[in-house]
Amino acid sequence: MRPSAEKSFLFVLDNLEAGGIQRQILEVCRALSAHGHSCTLAAFRSSPDEMSGVFHSAGVKVRFLGKTTLLDFAFLQRLRRLVAGKRFDLVHSMTPQASFWLACVLPFGRRPHFVGSLLNVHKLGTSTERLCEFMASRRMDAVFVNAAAVERRYRERIPSPPPLWRIYNGVHASPPSDRAGIRARLGIPDREIAIVTAGRLQPVKRQADLIRTFAQIVKEWVEPCRLHIIGDGPLRERLESLAQSLDLSGRVVFHGVHSNPPDILPAFDIFVLPSGSEGFPNALLEAMAAGLACVATRVGGVPEALEDGVTGCLVDPASSDHMRDVILSLLRSPDLRSKLGQAAKQQTVKRFGMERMTGLAVRYYEGLVSPRHCPLAYIMSCFP
């Protein structure tokens, strides 16, 4: 039997690809383990670049549930067996899809506490998505959101929601790094001004728009400069073809997936987030913590992280000209890049440090599973 003070937590998500959600869960699991709790992570499917080894090293049990089709009854049976009984005190689904399937299989008698999540404002856009989330939310004890913009979205889309836990994503302080050595390993010449973006290569991230904007930039900027793209996804081949069609071969570099992007971010000079929708983007936080001059579209929770003209530059998501002009201004001014980067580094670690995020998450979890020790933050979350 488990010691009475120990609680058991299950985190459920679609996959274990190396991404922001996965890295945030890893830090939360480490914090829960430090408090004497045990953690298990269940993913619907495996992937080539999954992080199961990293989770195992942190003492987290990993289960793959083998989901293969939209309606997979064998998968539902495996999920039901996993959450049945008294094995877990709390189950936290990290996506609306995971929340729906969990709501379908959780028993109606004695069951674990159930927490859902909304981490991006573009979710719950269709009537089907809203209906599924509404049905799942009737069984939830709370919903985790990572920005005020995401919280507003949930309240607008889901009537009479359960308590909402707003916990901003956390980031580690960037340690001193060998910038010259990292640039050498990545093949970045000393004189090059390196622009970088990071994220899954999918339509909502709008890397195609950034490539087209970069094509305009190089017509005006003749000094050494390249666009580096960290990440992979379904649009990889299409984006590579786009770069070739715009005569940018060799000027747009695709680095693929990196297991820990903060390790290489100090090699770059300017970070750009061109997304059409976001929650509270980890990629932006990591770039700010690394001291990069950041340009980001004014979407979702981005303005909650980046103060325009102080810790970076916000641009209109509908205006490629605005983004082009802002990037050009940073290319022309090393002093401005340094000023924005240093301010971003100081403010980001101060406001969104990883210990702050994990500490608040642990307090919310323990407040739910151990109501006698309920913290004020959890009590306040019960009221709109």
Secondary structure, DSSP 8 states (H G I E B T S, - for coil): ---TT--EEEEEES--BSSHHHHHHHHHHHHHHHTT-EEEEEESS--TTB-HHHHHHTT-EEEE----SSS-HHHHHHHHHHHSTTS-SEEEESSHHHHHHHHHHS-SSS--EEEEEE-BTTSS-SHHHHHHHHHHHTT-SEEEESSHHHHHHHHHHSSS---EEE----B-------HHHHHHHHT--TT-EEEEEES--SGGG-HHHHHHHHHHHHHH--SSEEEEEEB--TTHHHHHHHHHHTT-BTTEEEEE--S-GGGTGGG-SEEEE--S--BS-HHHHHHHHTT-EEEEES-TTHHHH--BTTTBEEE-TT-HHHHHHHHHHHHH-HHHHHHHHHHHHHHHHHHHBHHHHHHHHHHHHHHHH-GGG--HHHHHHT--
